[in-house]
Amino acid sequence: MIENFAFQALNKPYDYIELDYAAVSILVYKNKEILFIKRSDNMPTHKGHIAFPGGKKELSDSSVVSTAIREASEELLISENLIKPVGILEPIDTVEYKFLVFPILCSLSIKPKQFNTSEVQKVIYEPIRNLMNKDNWSFRGAYSDDWIYMLGDEILWGATAKMIRLLLKLKLV
């Protein structure tokens, strides 16, 4: 199924970017599910939001890929070796910050059994087939591109929802 996604294949060496940025890992498990997190209410930004594991560049990061993998490893308490980067999507400009967010598509070889509770409230796995079903999306209308998706009683919206729609090539009108 991953071969039907919209992404650009990654080539090593990965580019280093001088500017401040954030990167997230879109983690696909067994080509069937995508992992989302609910951010902790203790986080400085995006408290309680549904998101992908990720965060800002650190000095030790050699690329957007290393940022995304490091952040996913830290938040999900797993080895970086369990995360295999396969592609990159166009960066997303978020409303809250003046820097770009780079979505990195990765395969995940195991489901994490725990997570960093200072950053993550819970982990949610959603079947890709459900995300691809246009009937499962609704237009909330708070802004022009305000499509939402319900993950149980949680709302997937904003930049994370936009990344999923771009990845899955969903044209919602």
N, C-alpha and C positions, 0 to 999 in steps of 0.2 A: 504493500500500500504506500510505503514511503516514496516509491518511485513516481507516484502520481502527485506528490506535493510540489508546490512552487518554491524552489530554493535554488541557490547557486552553489555548486560543489566547492568545497574548500580545497585549496592547494597550499602545500607547505613550501617555503616557510610562510607562516601567517604574517600579514602586514601589522606593523606597529603603528599606532596612531598617537600623535603627540597631544592632541586635544583631550580635554576631560570627556568622558563618556561613561555609559553604563552598558552592561551586557547581561543577557539572560539566556538560560538554557531551556530550549523546548525539548523536553525529554520524552522520547517515544519508547514505550515498553512493548517488546515482542511484536512490533508493527501493528498493534491493536489498540493501545491506550496512550493517552497523553497525561503526564503528571502536572498537576497544578498544586500550588501551596496557598494556604490562607496565611497572610502575614500577621505577625504578632501585633497586638495592640501597643506593645512597648517600642515598636520601631519608630524612628524619627519621621518617616514619611510613609504614605500609603498604608496606614494602620488598618488592619483587618481586611485588606483587599485581597481578592483572588489574583494570583500572579504566577509567573514562572520564577524558579529560583534565579537570583541574579543580584547585581549591585554595581557600585561604582568601581572604576579602575583604581588599582593600587600601584604604587611604585614598582613592586616586584612583578607585575603582570607584563608579559612580553607581547600580548596581542589581545584583541577582543575575545578570541577563542579561549585564551588562558584565563581571562577575567570570568567568563561565563562558567567554565569548568571549575575554577577555584570556588566561586560563589555557590554553585550547586553542591559541591563536595562539603563545604562548610555548613550549609543549611540542612543538608540531608544526612550528614554524618557518615558519608561513604567515601571510599577511595576514589581518587580521580581516574584510576584505571578502569573503573566500572562505567565510565561515561565516554562514549566514542563520538567525537564531533564529525558530522557528515556534510553539513551545509550551513549557509548563512542567508538570511533574508535581508531585504532593504532595511536600513535603520529607520526607527520610528522617532518622530519628534513628539515629546510629551508636553502637555500643557504646563505642568508644575516646574519643569526644569529647562534650562537653556542648553542642555546637551542631548545628544542622540543616544538612543538605546539600540544596541545591536542584538537581534535575535539569532542565536546559534542553534541549529537543529542538531540534536544528538540522539543516539540510541543509548538506551539504558539496559544493562545486562541483568540487573536484579531490582526487585522492589525494596527500597529501603525499609528497614524494620523500626527505625527510630528517626528522630529529627531534632534539630537544635531548637529547643523550646523558647529560647530568648529571641529567636527570629521568626519562628514558624508556629502557628497554632494547630494546623492540621495539613495532611497531605490528601489530595483527592486525585483519583484516576478516573478519566472519562473515556469511554470507548470512542474511537475515531469515527466509527459509523454514525454515532449519535451526533457528534459535532458537525458532520457533513450533511446532516438532514436539515434542509432550510426551514422546515416546519418547526424545528426546535429553537429557532432564533426569533426574537421579536424586536420591533423598533420602539424604543422608549421615547425618543424625541427630545431629550434635554439639549441636544446639539445635532448637527446635520448628519453625523456618522455614528449615532448612538444606538447601535445594535447590541442587544444583551442575550445572554444564554444562561439558563438556570442550571446550576450544578447542585441538585438537591435543593436546599434552601439558601444556597449562596448564589450571588449574582456575578457572572463573568461579564465584564464591561471594559470600556476604555481601551488603553493601549494593548492590553493582553488580548482582549476580544478581537481587536483589529489585526494583531499578529496571527491569530488562529484563522481568521477569515482570509488573510493573504496567503498563508501557508496552504490552506485547503482549497484555494481558488473559489471561494464562495462569493457569488454575486448576489447580494441581497438588495431588493428594491421595495 
